[in-house]
Amino acid sequence: MYVLVFVLLSALRYTNLMKLVLTGGGDSKHFREIDKFFVSKLGKTPSLFFIPLAGKKRSWKNALSRIQETFSTIHFDNIEACEDLNSLTWEKLKRFDAIYIDGGNTFQLMDMIRDTHFYELLHKFLNHGGVVNGDSAGAIVLGSHIETAHFGLHGDENKAGVISYQGLNLLGSWAIHCHYKKREDKEIQKFVLEYGFPVIALHDSSSVYLSNRNLKVIGKKSVSVFTKKGKKVIEVGESIRL
């Protein structure tokens, strides 16, 4: 079902209304300004739909408390957590202004997304002006391929037994790598050359905002992009077109 959905909806990528904030997975203290930027893209008294499914199940309620604390100085009219994507409907999702997909294990998150209608609902949400914030694993699954979750000394293990590494393709062919360190350059470039997917690499304290195919670096550190031509560093405040 997942592959069929991708084929049918792939043409909807890069909708003009797409608004994504992607963060590299560092401590929340690095993202005070990013959080403010995120909320600035929403309306007055916005509501937030929080997805903690990449984390350990016993930590989901604590994750909600952490997000509520993180945004305690920024007013959300409502923050609600989702613990079951199978039961999610458009009638419920359309009541929210933003979706926050939390970090954890990328493969666990993708396993929970598969065989649900989340892909279609996410596209519909973005097409209706919603904003999506993906952190770490929550950012990686939005890209074209989740092999990048294995990169580095502390990459994610595929304990969920995910077979297909295809991501949700919200950025066309671009894949996302989080917790990026320069020593991983060869590993990333090898992936680019072998698979043909370019990569956006985010440091723990870096973040990007994507809208209408434009990528702007808004975090505290530069962002590196890898293509078949090599590596390019995008400094804070700079933009490129994907």
Backbone as CSV, one residue per row, in Angstrom:
resi,resn,N_x,N_y,N_z,CA_x,CA_y,CA_z,C_x,C_y,C_z
1,MET,0.822,-1.209,0.000,0.000,0.000,0.000,0.850,1.251,0.000
2,TYR,1.942,1.227,0.775,2.784,2.422,0.904,3.368,2.835,-0.435
3,VAL,3.878,1.845,-1.215,4.484,2.162,-2.513,3.438,2.733,-3.441
4,LEU,2.236,2.150,-3.444,1.158,2.636,-4.302,0.800,4.069,-3.967
5,VAL,0.693,4.359,-2.678,0.384,5.726,-2.240,1.455,6.685,-2.727
6,PHE,2.742,6.268,-2.628,3.827,7.134,-3.073,3.721,7.443,-4.548
7,VAL,3.438,6.424,-5.365,3.331,6.618,-6.810,2.209,7.585,-7.143
8,LEU,1.059,7.424,-6.449,-0.097,8.256,-6.737,0.093,9.702,-6.312
9,LEU,0.860,9.922,-5.226,0.937,11.258,-4.647,2.271,11.955,-4.839
10,SER,3.234,11.288,-5.480,4.560,11.886,-5.604,4.525,13.210,-6.350
11,ALA,3.547,13.366,-7.234,3.437,14.616,-7.983,3.064,15.789,-7.103
12,LEU,2.590,15.517,-5.885,2.183,16.587,-4.979,3.344,17.171,-4.192
13,ARG,4.554,16.618,-4.365,5.709,17.150,-3.660,5.898,18.622,-3.993
14,TYR,6.508,19.328,-3.070,6.834,20.727,-3.285,5.606,21.592,-3.528
15,THR,4.510,21.284,-2.845,3.370,22.176,-2.940,3.793,23.590,-2.548
16,ASN,3.222,24.588,-3.200,3.601,25.972,-2.935,3.352,26.380,-1.488
17,LEU,2.477,25.639,-0.802,2.148,25.997,0.572,2.992,25.229,1.581
18,MET,3.906,24.379,1.106,4.681,23.555,2.015,5.552,24.393,2.936
19,LYS,5.428,24.147,4.236,6.254,24.835,5.226,6.803,23.797,6.188
20,LEU,8.131,23.613,6.147,8.786,22.621,6.988,9.903,23.268,7.787
21,VAL,10.005,22.899,9.064,11.153,23.248,9.891,11.827,21.940,10.274
22,LEU,13.118,21.808,9.952,13.860,20.584,10.245,15.015,20.916,11.180
23,THR,15.133,20.167,12.271,16.203,20.420,13.235,17.066,19.174,13.407
24,GLY,18.315,19.405,13.806,19.322,18.352,13.815,19.304,17.420,14.998
25,GLY,18.469,17.672,15.999,18.319,16.724,17.084,19.084,17.015,18.346
26,GLY,19.598,18.216,18.494,20.338,18.560,19.697,19.431,18.898,20.864
27,ASP,20.040,19.337,21.955,19.293,19.723,23.148,18.373,20.892,22.829
28,SER,17.197,20.885,23.453,16.193,21.914,23.164,16.685,23.327,23.459
29,LYS,17.711,23.466,24.329,18.232,24.791,24.649,18.835,25.467,23.425
30,HIS,19.225,24.667,22.426,19.800,25.229,21.199,18.741,25.858,20.304
31,PHE,17.463,25.591,20.595,16.429,25.935,19.630,15.434,26.975,20.126
32,ARG,15.841,27.805,21.089,14.931,28.849,21.578,14.476,29.758,20.439
33,GLU,15.439,30.225,19.653,15.101,31.120,18.545,14.355,30.377,17.443
34,ILE,14.732,29.098,17.230,14.048,28.293,16.221,12.586,28.083,16.608
35,ASP,12.353,27.825,17.896,10.977,27.646,18.369,10.146,28.897,18.119
36,LYS,10.752,30.052,18.369,10.050,31.317,18.119,9.771,31.493,16.626
37,PHE,10.742,31.126,15.807,10.567,31.221,14.357,9.422,30.306,13.914
38,PHE,9.430,29.080,14.435,8.398,28.094,14.124,7.011,28.655,14.435
39,VAL,6.852,29.192,15.639,5.553,29.716,16.052,5.170,30.961,15.246
40,SER,6.177,31.712,14.787,5.892,32.916,13.999,5.215,32.587,12.669
41,LYS,5.343,31.342,12.230,4.736,30.924,10.966,3.288,30.465,11.153
42,LEU,2.810,30.523,12.392,1.458,30.082,12.713,0.564,31.291,13.002
43,GLY,-0.714,31.039,13.154,-1.638,32.110,13.470,-1.653,32.410,14.958
44,LYS,-2.582,33.248,15.373,-2.713,33.581,16.791,-3.283,32.379,17.552
45,THR,-2.842,32.203,18.799,-3.243,31.075,19.665,-3.295,29.765,18.882
46,PRO,-2.157,29.342,18.331,-2.130,28.126,17.504,-2.224,26.859,18.349
47,SER,-2.550,25.758,17.697,-2.598,24.457,18.355,-1.582,23.531,17.696
48,LEU,-1.021,22.611,18.495,0.087,21.764,18.045,-0.258,20.293,18.212
49,PHE,-0.045,19.517,17.153,-0.244,18.071,17.189,1.140,17.430,17.317
50,PHE,1.376,16.774,18.432,2.702,16.254,18.781,2.760,14.741,18.551
51,ILE,3.787,14.292,17.810,3.948,12.869,17.500,5.254,12.362,18.120
52,PRO,5.178,11.627,19.242,6.372,11.166,19.956,6.770,9.732,19.627
53,LEU,6.247,9.156,18.535,6.302,7.721,18.303,7.692,7.172,18.014
54,ALA,8.670,8.032,17.742,10.035,7.549,17.518,10.724,7.190,18.834
55,GLY,10.207,7.707,19.935,10.792,7.429,21.242,10.267,6.140,21.849
56,LYS,10.827,5.744,22.970,10.352,4.555,23.667,8.948,4.816,24.204
57,LYS,8.093,3.806,24.097,6.680,3.984,24.440,6.492,4.501,25.862
58,ARG,7.306,4.024,26.780,7.157,4.453,28.173,7.505,5.930,28.379
59,SER,8.151,6.529,27.368,8.561,7.930,27.493,7.627,8.893,26.766
60,TRP,6.583,8.386,26.111,5.725,9.245,25.304,5.060,10.346,26.123
61,LYS,4.547,10.002,27.288,3.886,11.015,28.120,4.897,12.026,28.646
62,ASN,6.103,11.555,28.991,7.156,12.472,29.424,7.578,13.390,28.286
63,ALA,7.569,12.857,27.065,7.917,13.671,25.896,6.920,14.798,25.707
64,LEU,5.643,14.501,25.934,4.620,15.546,25.831,4.863,16.628,26.870
65,SER,5.204,16.223,28.092,5.502,17.202,29.152,6.699,18.057,28.771
66,ARG,7.708,17.414,28.136,8.908,18.151,27.731,8.573,19.192,26.666
67,ILE,7.737,18.809,25.712,7.351,19.746,24.659,6.524,20.886,25.243
68,GLN,5.641,20.574,26.168,4.844,21.622,26.814,5.742,22.598,27.560
69,GLU,6.791,22.060,28.206,7.740,22.922,28.914,8.563,23.746,27.930
70,THR,8.990,23.102,26.830,9.779,23.796,25.815,9.040,25.018,25.285
71,PHE,7.748,24.867,25.067,6.948,25.946,24.496,6.191,26.737,25.571
72,SER,6.615,26.601,26.820,5.894,27.264,27.912,5.928,28.790,27.805
73,THR,6.995,29.313,27.193,7.096,30.767,27.039,6.462,31.242,25.727
74,ILE,6.002,30.292,24.932,5.345,30.598,23.667,3.950,30.002,23.725
75,HIS,2.948,30.825,23.543,1.590,30.361,23.800,1.047,29.482,22.680
76,PHE,0.721,28.238,23.039,-0.075,27.376,22.183,-1.437,27.217,22.851
77,ASP,-2.485,27.374,22.074,-3.827,27.225,22.618,-4.066,25.793,23.085
78,ASN,-3.405,24.852,22.395,-3.569,23.442,22.737,-2.386,22.645,22.194
79,ILE,-1.865,21.715,22.984,-0.858,20.758,22.529,-1.384,19.373,22.851
80,GLU,-1.539,18.553,21.818,-2.109,17.217,22.005,-1.179,16.182,21.376
81,ALA,-0.983,15.056,22.052,-0.097,14.001,21.568,-0.880,12.912,20.842
82,CYS,-0.217,12.305,19.867,-0.785,11.188,19.117,-0.014,9.919,19.465
83,GLU,-0.721,8.883,19.888,-0.078,7.610,20.212,-0.502,6.499,19.257
84,ASP,-1.320,6.811,18.266,-1.793,5.799,17.320,-2.134,6.457,15.991
85,LEU,-1.248,6.311,15.014,-1.477,6.914,13.706,-2.600,6.226,12.939
86,ASN,-2.882,4.975,13.271,-3.950,4.253,12.576,-5.307,4.899,12.798
87,SER,-5.487,5.509,13.953,-6.788,6.101,14.268,-6.886,7.573,13.872
88,LEU,-5.801,8.111,13.334,-5.792,9.525,12.966,-6.646,9.769,11.732
89,THR,-7.480,10.802,11.787,-8.342,11.178,10.666,-8.118,12.635,10.302
90,TRP,-8.559,12.994,9.106,-8.450,14.381,8.675,-9.321,15.296,9.544
91,GLU,-10.473,14.809,9.965,-11.355,15.608,10.813,-10.636,16.029,12.094
92,LYS,-9.787,15.161,12.612,-9.032,15.488,13.820,-7.837,16.381,13.486
93,LEU,-7.067,15.982,12.467,-5.819,16.688,12.162,-6.059,18.122,11.719
94,LYS,-7.146,18.380,11.014,-7.391,19.716,10.474,-7.661,20.750,11.566
95,ARG,-7.860,20.297,12.799,-8.084,21.231,13.897,-6.791,21.873,14.396
96,PHE,-5.643,21.367,13.926,-4.351,21.844,14.404,-3.667,22.733,13.363
97,ASP,-2.821,23.617,13.868,-2.078,24.525,12.995,-0.699,23.982,12.636
98,ALA,-0.165,23.097,13.489,1.188,22.598,13.270,1.305,21.162,13.772
99,ILE,2.244,20.446,13.164,2.608,19.098,13.591,4.068,19.124,14.013
100,TYR,4.353,18.536,15.167,5.740,18.400,15.642,6.046,16.911,15.735
101,ILE,6.979,16.422,14.890,7.363,15.008,14.896,8.674,14.893,15.659
102,ASP,8.625,14.271,16.817,9.762,14.224,17.729,10.805,13.202,17.289
103,GLY,11.995,13.303,17.900,13.092,12.413,17.577,13.046,11.098,18.328
104,GLY,14.025,10.240,18.036,14.100,8.905,18.617,14.706,7.963,17.604
105,ASN,14.114,6.796,17.436,14.610,5.832,16.455,13.859,5.976,15.138
106,THR,14.602,6.283,14.089,14.013,6.551,12.776,13.238,5.351,12.242
107,PHE,13.789,4.159,12.421,13.171,2.955,11.856,11.893,2.575,12.605
108,GLN,11.881,2.790,13.897,10.657,2.566,14.676,9.557,3.502,14.200
109,LEU,9.911,4.769,13.989,8.929,5.750,13.526,8.403,5.385,12.145
110,MET,9.300,5.030,11.220,8.859,4.692,9.874,8.002,3.435,9.871
111,ASP,8.338,2.486,10.718,7.548,1.265,10.817,6.121,1.582,11.249
112,MET,5.959,2.552,12.147,4.628,2.932,12.617,3.862,3.742,11.570
113,ILE,4.591,4.451,10.719,3.955,5.243,9.667,3.427,4.352,8.542
114,ARG,4.181,3.310,8.227,3.795,2.417,7.133,2.427,1.786,7.417
115,ASP,1.687,1.544,6.338,0.358,0.921,6.428,-0.636,1.760,7.223
116,THR,-0.401,3.068,7.266,-1.396,4.001,7.798,-1.668,5.037,6.712
117,HIS,-2.572,5.938,6.978,-2.885,7.004,6.017,-2.112,8.286,6.333
118,PHE,-1.082,8.182,7.161,-0.381,9.385,7.591,0.246,10.138,6.424
119,TYR,0.775,9.422,5.437,1.404,10.078,4.286,0.417,11.008,3.580
120,GLU,-0.773,10.481,3.300,-1.781,11.296,2.626,-2.237,12.455,3.500
121,LEU,-2.433,12.161,4.800,-2.887,13.205,5.721,-1.850,14.315,5.852
122,LEU,-0.573,13.940,5.844,0.505,14.924,5.947,0.510,15.851,4.739
123,HIS,0.352,15.285,3.558,0.284,16.098,2.348,-0.917,17.040,2.389
124,LYS,-2.042,16.521,2.819,-3.255,17.337,2.882,-3.067,18.467,3.883
125,PHE,-2.444,18.145,5.008,-2.190,19.135,6.050,-1.313,20.272,5.520
126,LEU,-0.236,19.920,4.836,0.666,20.926,4.264,-0.033,21.732,3.183
127,ASN,-0.832,21.067,2.374,-1.520,21.741,1.281,-2.578,22.711,1.774
128,HIS,-3.021,22.525,3.028,-3.995,23.433,3.633,-3.321,24.473,4.526
129,GLY,-2.015,24.638,4.372,-1.313,25.703,5.071,-0.719,25.329,6.407
130,GLY,-0.779,24.063,6.797,-0.193,23.634,8.060,1.331,23.662,8.015
131,VAL,1.940,23.750,9.187,3.400,23.776,9.307,3.847,22.493,10.011
132,VAL,4.905,21.864,9.482,5.430,20.632,10.076,6.839,20.874,10.576
133,ASN,7.084,20.502,11.833,8.410,20.617,12.446,8.903,19.204,12.731
134,GLY,10.006,18.803,12.081,10.576,17.481,12.286,11.922,17.582,12.972
135,ASP,12.085,16.869,14.089,13.343,16.903,14.837,14.020,15.537,14.771
136,SER,15.280,15.499,14.341,16.063,14.267,14.283,15.334,13.199,13.469
137,ALA,14.929,12.093,14.090,14.197,11.051,13.361,12.971,11.617,12.670
138,GLY,12.333,12.589,13.324,11.156,13.223,12.747,11.464,14.019,11.498
139,ALA,12.707,14.449,11.351,13.143,15.131,10.131,13.571,14.128,9.071
140,ILE,14.298,13.095,9.501,14.846,12.113,8.564,13.746,11.435,7.750
141,VAL,12.635,11.050,8.400,11.577,10.330,7.681,10.907,11.183,6.616
142,LEU,11.044,12.504,6.700,10.419,13.393,5.720,11.199,13.436,4.411
143,GLY,12.456,12.982,4.442,13.297,12.984,3.264,13.042,11.793,2.352
144,SER,13.943,11.602,1.383,13.744,10.575,0.363,14.178,9.188,0.802
145,HIS,15.119,9.106,1.762,15.721,7.819,2.118,16.196,7.873,3.569
146,ILE,15.982,6.781,4.315,16.323,6.800,5.734,17.607,6.035,6.060
147,GLU,18.357,5.645,5.036,19.682,5.053,5.261,20.561,5.993,6.075
148,THR,20.316,7.290,5.940,21.121,8.298,6.638,21.040,8.161,8.157
149,ALA,20.005,7.506,8.657,19.862,7.311,10.107,20.944,6.387,10.662
150,HIS,21.581,5.605,9.784,22.652,4.702,10.208,23.999,5.423,10.354
151,PHE,24.120,6.604,9.780,25.421,7.272,9.692,25.963,7.645,11.073
152,GLY,27.266,7.672,11.174,27.923,8.131,12.396,28.164,7.012,13.393
153,LEU,28.853,7.380,14.472,29.219,6.408,15.498,28.019,5.923,16.301
154,HIS,26.977,6.735,16.368,25.810,6.392,17.185,24.538,6.396,16.354
155,GLY,24.631,5.842,15.139,23.464,5.794,14.266,22.370,4.891,14.811
156,ASP,21.162,5.059,14.299,20.021,4.255,14.739,20.155,2.805,14.284
157,GLU,19.698,1.882,15.117,19.604,0.482,14.732,18.212,0.206,14.184
158,ASN,18.160,-0.665,13.193,16.880,-1.018,12.576,16.265,-2.212,13.313
159,LYS,15.920,-2.022,14.570,15.324,-3.090,15.369,13.887,-3.379,14.959
160,ALA,13.271,-2.444,14.252,11.889,-2.639,13.798,11.812,-3.550,12.582
161,GLY,12.962,-3.867,11.977,12.973,-4.746,10.819,12.411,-4.110,9.563
162,VAL,12.549,-2.792,9.438,12.070,-2.098,8.244,12.845,-2.587,7.017
163,ILE,12.129,-2.970,5.985,12.775,-3.497,4.773,13.029,-2.379,3.768
164,SER,11.987,-1.621,3.440,12.147,-0.505,2.509,12.630,0.733,3.258
165,TYR,13.695,1.335,2.760,14.259,2.525,3.388,13.764,3.810,2.729
166,GLN,12.743,3.709,1.913,12.183,4.898,1.272,11.533,5.794,2.304
167,GLY,11.829,7.098,2.217,11.227,8.065,3.125,9.914,8.597,2.588
168,LEU,9.416,9.678,3.188,8.134,10.241,2.796,8.229,11.234,1.646
169,ASN,9.451,11.532,1.200,9.671,12.280,-0.039,9.046,13.664,-0.084
170,LEU,9.050,14.367,1.026,8.504,15.721,1.013,9.471,16.726,0.400
171,LEU,10.734,16.314,0.205,11.750,17.217,-0.328,12.275,16.717,-1.668
172,GLY,11.440,16.050,-2.425,11.898,15.494,-3.685,12.946,14.422,-3.443
173,SER,14.081,14.503,-4.099,15.109,13.467,-3.985,16.022,13.669,-2.773
174,TRP,15.875,14.760,-2.039,16.777,15.072,-0.938,16.527,14.187,0.284
175,ALA,17.615,13.640,0.835,17.570,12.902,2.089,18.080,13.806,3.208
176,ILE,17.710,13.487,4.449,18.098,14.287,5.614,19.008,13.464,6.521
177,HIS,20.100,14.069,6.954,20.968,13.443,7.961,21.054,14.376,9.166
178,CYS,20.842,13.823,10.363,20.871,14.627,11.594,22.049,14.222,12.480
179,HIS,22.331,15.038,13.472,23.477,14.831,14.372,24.779,14.790,13.562
180,TYR,24.830,15.607,12.515,25.959,15.575,11.586,27.267,16.024,12.225
181,LYS,28.340,15.285,11.896,29.701,15.661,12.259,30.586,15.532,11.023
182,LYS,31.568,16.408,10.924,32.393,16.484,9.722,33.077,15.168,9.395
183,ARG,33.381,14.360,10.413,34.066,13.084,10.167,33.194,12.109,9.373
184,GLU,31.924,12.430,9.195,31.016,11.557,8.443,30.948,11.904,6.960
185,ASP,31.744,12.893,6.518,31.661,13.371,5.132,31.839,12.255,4.103
186,LYS,32.823,11.398,4.299,33.081,10.328,3.326,31.909,9.354,3.252
187,GLU,31.342,9.046,4.415,30.202,8.139,4.468,28.999,8.725,3.740
188,ILE,28.776,10.020,3.946,27.648,10.686,3.291,27.865,10.757,1.782
189,GLN,29.079,11.147,1.377,29.353,11.285,-0.053,29.272,9.938,-0.771
190,LYS,29.689,8.885,-0.093,29.573,7.538,-0.670,28.110,7.194,-0.918
191,PHE,27.250,7.519,0.051,25.809,7.282,-0.102,25.261,8.053,-1.300
192,VAL,25.629,9.314,-1.423,25.153,10.154,-2.529,25.528,9.537,-3.872
193,LEU,26.755,9.079,-3.986,27.232,8.520,-5.252,26.605,7.154,-5.544
194,GLU,26.363,6.370,-4.510,25.804,5.034,-4.706,24.310,5.071,-5.008
195,TYR,23.570,5.919,-4.280,22.115,5.940,-4.409,21.604,7.063,-5.316
196,GLY,22.386,8.106,-5.466,21.951,9.228,-6.296,21.107,10.252,-5.571
197,PHE,20.901,10.067,-4.252,20.111,11.016,-3.477,21.025,12.062,-2.831
198,PRO,20.808,13.349,-3.080,21.577,14.380,-2.373,21.149,14.424,-0.908
199,VAL,22.003,14.980,-0.044,21.758,14.949,1.399,21.886,16.341,2.009
200,ILE,20.945,16.669,2.896,21.028,17.856,3.745,21.480,17.382,5.117
201,ALA,22.666,17.818,5.562,23.241,17.357,6.822,23.125,18.447,7.888
202,LEU,22.456,18.110,8.985,22.174,19.062,10.056,22.982,18.739,11.307
203,HIS,23.754,19.712,11.792,24.408,19.588,13.093,23.341,19.531,14.187
204,ASP,23.750,19.148,15.390,22.820,19.119,16.518,22.136,20.463,16.747
205,SER,22.852,21.547,16.520,22.300,22.876,16.799,21.990,23.668,15.530
206,SER,21.778,22.953,14.431,21.418,23.651,13.188,19.999,23.285,12.777
207,SER,19.413,24.147,11.982,18.032,23.966,11.559,17.819,24.656,10.219
208,VAL,16.821,24.193,9.491,16.486,24.819,8.215,14.980,25.012,8.120
209,TYR,14.606,26.016,7.353,13.201,26.262,7.042,13.030,26.101,5.544
210,LEU,12.069,25.262,5.152,11.816,25.011,3.738,10.422,25.477,3.368
211,SER,10.352,26.280,2.318,9.077,26.767,1.818,9.183,26.975,0.317
212,ASN,8.285,26.331,-0.421,8.250,26.501,-1.873,9.618,26.250,-2.510
213,ARG,10.268,25.150,-2.084,11.552,24.680,-2.629,12.734,25.538,-2.219
214,ASN,12.528,26.526,-1.390,13.638,27.331,-0.875,14.043,26.833,0.509
215,LEU,15.332,26.653,0.719,15.870,26.232,2.004,16.653,27.377,2.613
216,LYS,16.305,27.749,3.845,17.016,28.798,4.558,17.553,28.246,5.867
217,VAL,18.835,28.512,6.161,19.446,28.053,7.403,19.072,29.022,8.515
218,ILE,18.427,28.512,9.565,17.937,29.390,10.627,18.465,28.992,11.999
219,GLY,19.285,27.961,12.082,19.804,27.519,13.368,21.053,28.280,13.777
220,LYS,21.789,27.717,14.734,22.999,28.358,15.240,24.239,27.981,14.444
221,LYS,24.171,26.891,13.661,25.323,26.429,12.890,24.976,26.309,11.422
222,SER,26.005,26.311,10.616,25.836,26.135,9.181,25.289,24.748,8.877
223,VAL,24.801,24.576,7.669,24.275,23.297,7.197,25.077,22.887,5.965
224,SER,25.398,21.609,5.872,26.141,21.110,4.716,25.212,20.334,3.794
225,VAL,25.313,20.597,2.502,24.549,19.831,1.521,25.526,19.071,0.640
226,PHE,25.179,17.829,0.375,26.034,16.936,-0.410,25.310,16.520,-1.678
227,THR,25.964,16.730,-2.812,25.442,16.286,-4.097,26.545,15.511,-4.812
228,LYS,26.291,15.047,-6.004,27.304,14.331,-6.774,28.506,15.229,-7.087
229,LYS,28.303,16.543,-7.012,29.390,17.493,-7.267,30.257,17.715,-6.037
230,GLY,29.803,17.216,-4.881,30.576,17.393,-3.661,29.785,18.071,-2.563
231,LYS,30.502,18.640,-1.604,29.907,19.247,-0.413,29.887,20.768,-0.532
232,LYS,28.778,21.359,-0.074,28.662,22.812,-0.029,28.130,23.207,1.337
233,VAL,28.743,24.202,1.952,28.330,24.679,3.277,27.448,25.911,3.118
234,ILE,26.278,25.860,3.728,25.322,26.976,3.714,25.334,27.616,5.090
235,GLU,25.714,28.857,5.175,25.843,29.542,6.452,24.488,30.004,6.985
236,VAL,24.453,30.290,8.287,23.228,30.771,8.916,22.748,32.055,8.235
237,GLY,21.488,32.070,7.882,20.909,33.222,7.201,20.913,33.106,5.689
238,GLU,21.723,32.201,5.149,21.779,32.021,3.705,20.678,31.074,3.225
239,SER,20.345,31.183,1.937,19.302,30.348,1.347,19.791,29.716,0.063
240,ILE,19.245,28.576,-0.261,19.468,27.934,-1.567,18.135,27.428,-2.074
241,ARG,18.074,27.163,-3.359,16.865,26.581,-3.942,17.121,25.110,-4.226
242,LEU,16.253,24.256,-3.736,16.426,22.817,-3.911,15.929,22.384,-5.285
